[in-house]
Amino acid sequence: QVQLVESGGGLVQPGGSLRLSCAASGFTFSTYAMSWYRQAPGKERELVATITSVGGVFPYADSVKGRFTISRDNGKNTVYLQMNSLKPEDTAMYYCNAKRGWGTPYWGKGILVTVSS
C-alpha cells in the first residue's frame, strides 16, 4: 500500500523557518521524482519544488526561490522541504507528490503551514 505522510507543519511567525518531511512507503522511492505542492485557501494548487530520483532539482516556483530548499534521502525514503524567511503568503496546505514517467502520481494527505504573528 502506497503511503506518503507529511510532517513538520504548524504555526510559525513571519521570518521563521520550518522543515517539512514526507515519509514514503509502498513503492520504490529511489526511482520516483518527488515534488512539493501547496494550496492556499481559495487558490489553485501550486507546484513549489521538484527533485529528481537522483537528486537533481528543477527551478523553484518564483514565489519561493531563494527561501525554500528541497532535498531527499533515498536511504530513508524521505523528501524534505526546508522553508526559511517564511511570509504570511506561504500559508497553505502543503502536499507531497511522487511521480515516475507517465505513471499515475501518488499524493500525501497534506499538512498545514500557517505563517502569522
C-alpha positions as CSV (number, residue, x, y, z in Angstrom):
1,Q,0.0,0.0,0.0
2,V,1.4,3.3,-1.1
3,Q,1.7,5.9,1.6
4,L,3.1,9.5,1.7
5,V,3.0,11.0,5.1
6,E,3.8,14.7,5.6
7,S,5.0,16.1,8.9
8,G,6.7,19.2,10.3
9,G,4.0,21.8,9.6
10,G,2.4,24.1,12.1
11,L,2.3,27.8,13.1
12,V,5.3,30.0,12.7
13,Q,5.9,33.7,12.9
14,P,6.9,35.7,9.8
15,G,10.6,35.4,9.1
16,G,10.7,32.0,10.8
17,S,11.6,28.6,9.4
18,L,10.1,25.1,9.2
19,R,11.2,21.9,7.7
20,L,8.6,19.6,6.2
21,S,9.2,15.9,5.8
22,C,7.4,13.4,3.6
23,A,8.0,9.7,4.5
24,A,7.2,7.3,1.7
25,S,6.4,3.6,1.7
26,G,4.8,1.0,-0.6
27,F,6.8,1.9,-3.7
28,T,10.4,2.1,-4.9
29,F,11.1,5.6,-3.7
30,S,14.5,5.9,-5.2
31,T,13.0,5.7,-8.7
32,Y,10.5,8.5,-8.4
33,A,10.7,12.2,-8.8
34,M,9.3,13.9,-5.7
35,S,7.6,17.3,-5.5
36,W,6.0,19.6,-3.0
37,Y,2.8,21.4,-3.9
38,R,0.8,23.9,-1.9
39,Q,-2.7,25.2,-1.9
40,A,-3.8,28.3,-0.2
41,P,-7.4,29.0,0.7
42,G,-9.4,30.0,-2.4
43,K,-6.4,29.4,-4.7
44,E,-5.3,26.6,-7.1
45,R,-2.7,24.1,-6.1
46,E,0.8,25.4,-7.0
47,L,3.9,23.4,-7.7
48,V,6.6,24.6,-5.3
49,A,9.6,22.4,-5.9
50,T,10.6,19.1,-7.7
51,I,13.7,16.9,-7.1
52,T,14.5,14.0,-9.5
53,S,15.2,10.5,-8.4
54,V,18.9,11.1,-8.3
55,G,18.8,14.5,-6.6
56,G,18.6,17.0,-9.5
57,V,16.5,20.0,-8.6
58,F,14.2,21.8,-11.0
59,P,13.7,25.5,-10.8
60,Y,11.6,26.5,-7.8
61,A,8.4,28.5,-8.0
62,D,9.3,32.2,-8.3
63,S,7.3,32.8,-5.1
64,V,9.8,30.7,-3.0
65,K,13.0,31.0,-4.9
66,G,16.0,31.7,-2.6
67,R,13.9,30.8,0.5
68,F,12.9,27.1,0.1
69,T,15.2,24.1,-0.5
70,I,14.0,20.6,-1.5
71,S,16.2,17.6,-0.7
72,R,15.8,13.8,-0.4
73,D,17.3,10.9,1.4
74,N,16.8,7.7,-0.6
75,G,18.1,5.6,2.3
76,K,15.3,6.9,4.5
77,N,12.6,7.1,1.7
78,T,12.0,10.7,2.7
79,V,11.8,14.0,0.9
80,Y,12.2,17.3,2.7
81,L,11.3,21.0,2.2
82,Q,13.3,23.5,4.2
83,M,11.4,26.7,4.3
84,N,13.2,29.9,5.5
85,S,12.2,33.5,5.7
86,L,8.5,32.5,5.8
87,K,5.9,35.0,4.8
88,P,2.2,35.1,5.6
89,E,1.5,34.4,1.9
90,D,3.3,31.0,2.4
91,T,0.3,29.9,4.5
92,A,-1.2,26.9,2.8
93,M,-1.7,23.1,2.8
94,Y,1.5,21.5,1.6
95,Y,1.3,18.2,-0.3
96,C,3.9,15.7,-1.1
97,N,3.8,14.1,-4.6
98,A,5.6,11.1,-6.2
99,K,5.7,10.6,-9.9
100,R,7.6,8.3,-12.3
101,G,7.5,8.9,-16.0
102,W,3.9,8.9,-17.3
103,G,2.5,6.9,-14.4
104,T,-0.2,8.0,-12.0
105,P,1.2,10.2,-9.3
106,Y,0.9,9.5,-5.6
107,W,-0.2,12.2,-3.2
108,G,0.0,12.7,0.5
109,K,-2.9,14.0,2.5
110,G,-1.2,17.3,3.2
111,I,-0.1,19.3,6.1
112,L,-1.0,22.8,7.2
113,V,1.6,25.6,7.4
114,T,0.4,28.8,8.9
115,V,2.6,31.9,9.0
116,S,1.2,34.5,11.3
117,S,2.2,36.8,14.1
